[in-house]
Amino acid sequence: MNGSVLSDEAVPSTDGARPLLRFEWVPARPPEAVWRSITDREELKAWFSVRGRG
């Protein structure tokens, strides 16, 4: 995963009546770089290369 860390343990909890499992992911890049990669159109092109119609 390119230096990223995914916890191997799920943390169980509940949200009201719904059970939840939480996994923690620690990216290898700083938060600013991660945020930019999901909010910048040019960065997104590297992740989602499929084009929609219209």
Gaussian input, Z-matrix of N, CA and C with variables (Angstrom, degrees):
# hf/3-21g

backbone

0 1
 N
 C     1     B1
 C     2     B2     1     A1
 N     3     B3     2     A2     1     D1
 C     4     B4     3     A3     2     D2
 C     5     B5     4     A4     3     D3
 N     6     B6     5     A5     4     D4
 C     7     B7     6     A6     5     D5
 C     8     B8     7     A7     6     D6
 N     9     B9     8     A8     7     D7
 C    10    B10     9     A9     8     D8
 C    11    B11    10    A10     9     D9
 N    12    B12    11    A11    10    D10
 C    13    B13    12    A12    11    D11
 C    14    B14    13    A13    12    D12
 N    15    B15    14    A14    13    D13
 C    16    B16    15    A15    14    D14
 C    17    B17    16    A16    15    D15
 N    18    B18    17    A17    16    D16
 C    19    B19    18    A18    17    D17
 C    20    B20    19    A19    18    D18
 N    21    B21    20    A20    19    D19
 C    22    B22    21    A21    20    D20
 C    23    B23    22    A22    21    D21
 N    24    B24    23    A23    22    D22
 C    25    B25    24    A24    23    D23
 C    26    B26    25    A25    24    D24
 N    27    B27    26    A26    25    D25
 C    28    B28    27    A27    26    D26
 C    29    B29    28    A28    27    D27
 N    30    B30    29    A29    28    D28
 C    31    B31    30    A30    29    D29
 C    32    B32    31    A31    30    D30
 N    33    B33    32    A32    31    D31
 C    34    B34    33    A33    32    D32
 C    35    B35    34    A34    33    D33
 N    36    B36    35    A35    34    D34
 C    37    B37    36    A36    35    D35
 C    38    B38    37    A37    36    D36
 N    39    B39    38    A38    37    D37
 C    40    B40    39    A39    38    D38
 C    41    B41    40    A40    39    D39
 N    42    B42    41    A41    40    D40
 C    43    B43    42    A42    41    D41
 C    44    B44    43    A43    42    D42
 N    45    B45    44    A44    43    D43
 C    46    B46    45    A45    44    D44
 C    47    B47    46    A46    45    D45
 N    48    B48    47    A47    46    D46
 C    49    B49    48    A48    47    D47
 C    50    B50    49    A49    48    D48
 N    51    B51    50    A50    49    D49
 C    52    B52    51    A51    50    D50
 C    53    B53    52    A52    51    D51
 N    54    B54    53    A53    52    D52
 C    55    B55    54    A54    53    D53
 C    56    B56    55    A55    54    D54
 N    57    B57    56    A56    55    D55
 C    58    B58    57    A57    56    D56
 C    59    B59    58    A58    57    D57
 N    60    B60    59    A59    58    D58
 C    61    B61    60    A60    59    D59
 C    62    B62    61    A61    60    D60
 N    63    B63    62    A62    61    D61
 C    64    B64    63    A63    62    D62
 C    65    B65    64    A64    63    D63
 N    66    B66    65    A65    64    D64
 C    67    B67    66    A66    65    D65
 C    68    B68    67    A67    66    D66
 N    69    B69    68    A68    67    D67
 C    70    B70    69    A69    68    D68
 C    71    B71    70    A70    69    D69
 N    72    B72    71    A71    70    D70
 C    73    B73    72    A72    71    D71
 C    74    B74    73    A73    72    D72
 N    75    B75    74    A74    73    D73
 C    76    B76    75    A75    74    D74
 C    77    B77    76    A76    75    D75
 N    78    B78    77    A77    76    D76
 C    79    B79    78    A78    77    D77
 C    80    B80    79    A79    78    D78
 N    81    B81    80    A80    79    D79
 C    82    B82    81    A81    80    D80
 C    83    B83    82    A82    81    D81
 N    84    B84    83    A83    82    D82
 C    85    B85    84    A84    83    D83
 C    86    B86    85    A85    84    D84
 N    87    B87    86    A86    85    D85
 C    88    B88    87    A87    86    D86
 C    89    B89    88    A88    87    D87
 N    90    B90    89    A89    88    D88
 C    91    B91    90    A90    89    D89
 C    92    B92    91    A91    90    D90
 N    93    B93    92    A92    91    D91
 C    94    B94    93    A93    92    D92
 C    95    B95    94    A94    93    D93
 N    96    B96    95    A95    94    D94
 C    97    B97    96    A96    95    D95
 C    98    B98    97    A97    96    D96
 N    99    B99    98    A98    97    D97
 C   100   B100    99    A99    98    D98
 C   101   B101   100   A100    99    D99
 N   102   B102   101   A101   100   D100
 C   103   B103   102   A102   101   D101
 C   104   B104   103   A103   102   D102
 N   105   B105   104   A104   103   D103
 C   106   B106   105   A105   104   D104
 C   107   B107   106   A106   105   D105
 N   108   B108   107   A107   106   D106
 C   109   B109   108   A108   107   D107
 C   110   B110   109   A109   108   D108
 N   111   B111   110   A110   109   D109
 C   112   B112   111   A111   110   D110
 C   113   B113   112   A112   111   D111
 N   114   B114   113   A113   112   D112
 C   115   B115   114   A114   113   D113
 C   116   B116   115   A115   114   D114
 N   117   B117   116   A116   115   D115
 C   118   B118   117   A117   116   D116
 C   119   B119   118   A118   117   D117
 N   120   B120   119   A119   118   D118
 C   121   B121   120   A120   119   D119
 C   122   B122   121   A121   120   D120
 N   123   B123   122   A122   121   D121
 C   124   B124   123   A123   122   D122
 C   125   B125   124   A124   123   D123
 N   126   B126   125   A125   124   D124
 C   127   B127   126   A126   125   D125
 C   128   B128   127   A127   126   D126
 N   129   B129   128   A128   127   D127
 C   130   B130   129   A129   128   D128
 C   131   B131   130   A130   129   D129
 N   132   B132   131   A131   130   D130
 C   133   B133   132   A132   131   D131
 C   134   B134   133   A133   132   D132
 N   135   B135   134   A134   133   D133
 C   136   B136   135   A135   134   D134
 C   137   B137   136   A136   135   D135
 N   138   B138   137   A137   136   D136
 C   139   B139   138   A138   137   D137
 C   140   B140   139   A139   138   D138
 N   141   B141   140   A140   139   D139
 C   142   B142   141   A141   140   D140
 C   143   B143   142   A142   141   D141
 N   144   B144   143   A143   142   D142
 C   145   B145   144   A144   143   D143
 C   146   B146   145   A145   144   D144
 N   147   B147   146   A146   145   D145
 C   148   B148   147   A147   146   D146
 C   149   B149   148   A148   147   D147
 N   150   B150   149   A149   148   D148
 C   151   B151   150   A150   149   D149
 C   152   B152   151   A151   150   D150
 N   153   B153   152   A152   151   D151
 C   154   B154   153   A153   152   D152
 C   155   B155   154   A154   153   D153
 N   156   B156   155   A155   154   D154
 C   157   B157   156   A156   155   D155
 C   158   B158   157   A157   156   D156
 N   159   B159   158   A158   157   D157
 C   160   B160   159   A159   158   D158
 C   161   B161   160   A160   159   D159

   B1=1.4613
   B2=1.5177
   B3=1.2818
   B4=1.4486
   B5=1.5171
   B6=1.3138
   B7=1.4452
   B8=1.5106
   B9=1.3248
   B10=1.4537
   B11=1.5232
   B12=1.3184
   B13=1.4580
   B14=1.5190
   B15=1.3300
   B16=1.4517
   B17=1.5146
   B18=1.3125
   B19=1.4575
   B20=1.5117
   B21=1.3353
   B22=1.4606
   B23=1.5228
   B24=1.3152
   B25=1.4549
   B26=1.5242
   B27=1.3139
   B28=1.4620
   B29=1.5185
   B30=1.3226
   B31=1.4621
   B32=1.5205
   B33=1.3412
   B34=1.4664
   B35=1.5255
   B36=1.3130
   B37=1.4602
   B38=1.5177
   B39=1.3229
   B40=1.4586
   B41=1.5197
   B42=1.3059
   B43=1.4608
   B44=1.5258
   B45=1.3286
   B46=1.4528
   B47=1.5170
   B48=1.3185
   B49=1.4582
   B50=1.5292
   B51=1.3336
   B52=1.4683
   B53=1.5190
   B54=1.3288
   B55=1.4658
   B56=1.5269
   B57=1.3223
   B58=1.4616
   B59=1.5144
   B60=1.3244
   B61=1.4539
   B62=1.5159
   B63=1.3018
   B64=1.4622
   B65=1.5220
   B66=1.3383
   B67=1.4522
   B68=1.5163
   B69=1.2988
   B70=1.4626
   B71=1.5207
   B72=1.3196
   B73=1.4583
   B74=1.5132
   B75=1.3211
   B76=1.4570
   B77=1.5236
   B78=1.3502
   B79=1.4623
   B80=1.5257
   B81=1.3168
   B82=1.4554
   B83=1.5295
   B84=1.3317
   B85=1.4659
   B86=1.5273
   B87=1.3396
   B88=1.4685
   B89=1.5318
   B90=1.3373
   B91=1.4738
   B92=1.5232
   B93=1.3264
   B94=1.4667
   B95=1.5293
   B96=1.3217
   B97=1.4676
   B98=1.5281
   B99=1.3255
   B100=1.4635
   B101=1.5249
   B102=1.3255
   B103=1.4642
   B104=1.5310
   B105=1.3160
   B106=1.4646
   B107=1.5282
   B108=1.3262
   B109=1.4638
   B110=1.5247
   B111=1.3327
   B112=1.4686
   B113=1.5255
   B114=1.3256
   B115=1.4685
   B116=1.5266
   B117=1.3038
   B118=1.4644
   B119=1.5289
   B120=1.3302
   B121=1.4736
   B122=1.5179
   B123=1.3134
   B124=1.4647
   B125=1.5236
   B126=1.3113
   B127=1.4682
   B128=1.5270
   B129=1.3394
   B130=1.4652
   B131=1.5233
   B132=1.3226
   B133=1.4660
   B134=1.5236
   B135=1.3168
   B136=1.4663
   B137=1.5321
   B138=1.3359
   B139=1.4524
   B140=1.5297
   B141=1.3244
   B142=1.4573
   B143=1.5196
   B144=1.3130
   B145=1.4663
   B146=1.5282
   B147=1.3149
   B148=1.4570
   B149=1.5280
   B150=1.3014
   B151=1.4632
   B152=1.5147
   B153=1.3054
   B154=1.4732
   B155=1.5204
   B156=1.3173
   B157=1.4621
   B158=1.5145
   B159=1.3319
   B160=1.4614
   B161=1.4240
   A1=111.93
   A2=119.34
   A3=123.20
   A4=114.30
   A5=118.27
   A6=121.21
   A7=114.84
   A8=118.40
   A9=121.19
   A10=109.05
   A11=115.27
   A12=119.85
   A13=109.21
   A14=116.16
   A15=122.07
   A16=107.20
   A17=115.68
   A18=120.44
   A19=110.44
   A20=116.41
   A21=119.34
   A22=111.89
   A23=116.94
   A24=121.08
   A25=110.24
   A26=115.53
   A27=121.00
   A28=108.51
   A29=115.96
   A30=121.18
   A31=107.39
   A32=117.80
   A33=119.64
   A34=111.53
   A35=116.12
   A36=122.06
   A37=107.81
   A38=116.54
   A39=119.83
   A40=109.54
   A41=115.00
   A42=122.97
   A43=104.99
   A44=115.86
   A45=118.85
   A46=108.64
   A47=116.67
   A48=121.09
   A49=112.30
   A50=117.31
   A51=120.66
   A52=111.27
   A53=117.87
   A54=119.73
   A55=110.27
   A56=116.33
   A57=122.13
   A58=109.94
   A59=116.38
   A60=122.67
   A61=107.22
   A62=116.68
   A63=120.75
   A64=109.07
   A65=115.87
   A66=122.53
   A67=107.13
   A68=117.37
   A69=120.90
   A70=108.99
   A71=115.24
   A72=122.48
   A73=108.39
   A74=117.30
   A75=122.45
   A76=107.01
   A77=117.21
   A78=119.83
   A79=111.65
   A80=115.84
   A81=121.46
   A82=112.10
   A83=116.99
   A84=120.98
   A85=110.02
   A86=118.27
   A87=121.09
   A88=111.64
   A89=117.65
   A90=121.18
   A91=113.74
   A92=117.67
   A93=120.45
   A94=111.24
   A95=116.21
   A96=120.40
   A97=110.65
   A98=116.90
   A99=120.43
   A100=109.92
   A101=117.42
   A102=121.48
   A103=110.71
   A104=116.17
   A105=120.36
   A106=110.27
   A107=117.24
   A108=119.63
   A109=112.94
   A110=118.23
   A111=119.78
   A112=113.26
   A113=117.97
   A114=119.65
   A115=113.64
   A116=118.64
   A117=122.19
   A118=109.39
   A119=117.03
   A120=121.04
   A121=112.77
   A122=117.00
   A123=120.19
   A124=111.16
   A125=116.86
   A126=120.69
   A127=110.62
   A128=116.63
   A129=120.87
   A130=112.15
   A131=116.76
   A132=120.08
   A133=111.31
   A134=116.55
   A135=120.23
   A136=111.00
   A137=117.22
   A138=121.48
   A139=111.82
   A140=117.27
   A141=122.33
   A142=109.17
   A143=115.15
   A144=118.72
   A145=112.66
   A146=118.69
   A147=121.76
   A148=109.03
   A149=116.83
   A150=121.06
   A151=110.48
   A152=116.05
   A153=121.08
   A154=110.74
   A155=115.26
   A156=119.80
   A157=110.11
   A158=115.35
   A159=120.85
   A160=113.63
   D1=31.04
   D2=174.52
   D3=55.32
   D4=40.82
   D5=177.79
   D6=86.85
   D7=-7.95
   D8=177.06
   D9=-73.60
   D10=155.37
   D11=-179.19
   D12=-121.74
   D13=126.90
   D14=175.04
   D15=-114.81
   D16=122.89
   D17=179.54
   D18=-56.54
   D19=139.68
   D20=178.47
   D21=-91.57
   D22=5.37
   D23=178.12
   D24=-122.63
   D25=132.59
   D26=175.00
   D27=-85.50
   D28=142.94
   D29=176.88
   D30=-103.79
   D31=107.30
   D32=-179.52
   D33=-76.48
   D34=142.95
   D35=175.08
   D36=-158.13
   D37=-178.16
   D38=177.35
   D39=-130.98
   D40=148.89
   D41=174.82
   D42=-118.74
   D43=87.24
   D44=-172.31
   D45=71.86
   D46=-119.85
   D47=-179.20
   D48=-94.49
   D49=-5.12
   D50=-175.95
   D51=-94.92
   D52=126.42
   D53=175.66
   D54=-74.90
   D55=145.15
   D56=-179.71
   D57=-130.44
   D58=150.76
   D59=168.35
   D60=-120.64
   D61=127.32
   D62=-179.62
   D63=-110.78
   D64=129.35
   D65=174.51
   D66=-112.72
   D67=138.50
   D68=179.46
   D69=-102.18
   D70=132.02
   D71=178.18
   D72=-120.70
   D73=125.56
   D74=178.40
   D75=-111.69
   D76=106.95
   D77=-177.67
   D78=-69.24
   D79=153.51
   D80=179.50
   D81=-75.40
   D82=-19.75
   D83=-178.65
   D84=-100.06
   D85=158.91
   D86=178.73
   D87=-64.65
   D88=154.05
   D89=-178.14
   D90=-52.42
   D91=-37.19
   D92=-179.10
   D93=-62.82
   D94=-40.06
   D95=179.91
   D96=-69.20
   D97=-39.74
   D98=177.81
   D99=-63.80
   D100=-45.89
   D101=179.91
   D102=-60.78
   D103=-43.96
   D104=179.50
   D105=-62.09
   D106=-38.12
   D107=-177.65
   D108=-68.98
   D109=-21.09
   D110=178.38
   D111=-104.28
   D112=-5.81
   D113=-179.52
   D114=-116.87
   D115=-15.59
   D116=-178.34
   D117=-94.49
   D118=125.96
   D119=-177.84
   D120=-56.14
   D121=-42.25
   D122=-178.99
   D123=-65.98
   D124=-39.01
   D125=177.48
   D126=-66.81
   D127=-40.08
   D128=-179.26
   D129=-62.71
   D130=-31.02
   D131=179.84
   D132=-58.80
   D133=-31.10
   D134=179.16
   D135=-69.67
   D136=-28.24
   D137=-177.91
   D138=-92.92
   D139=-40.79
   D140=-175.65
   D141=-120.36
   D142=91.10
   D143=-175.46
   D144=-88.92
   D145=-3.89
   D146=-179.93
   D147=-79.46
   D148=129.94
   D149=179.47
   D150=-99.51
   D151=140.35
   D152=176.77
   D153=-86.72
   D154=172.45
   D155=177.25
   D156=-81.37
   D157=151.16
   D158=171.22
   D159=92.78

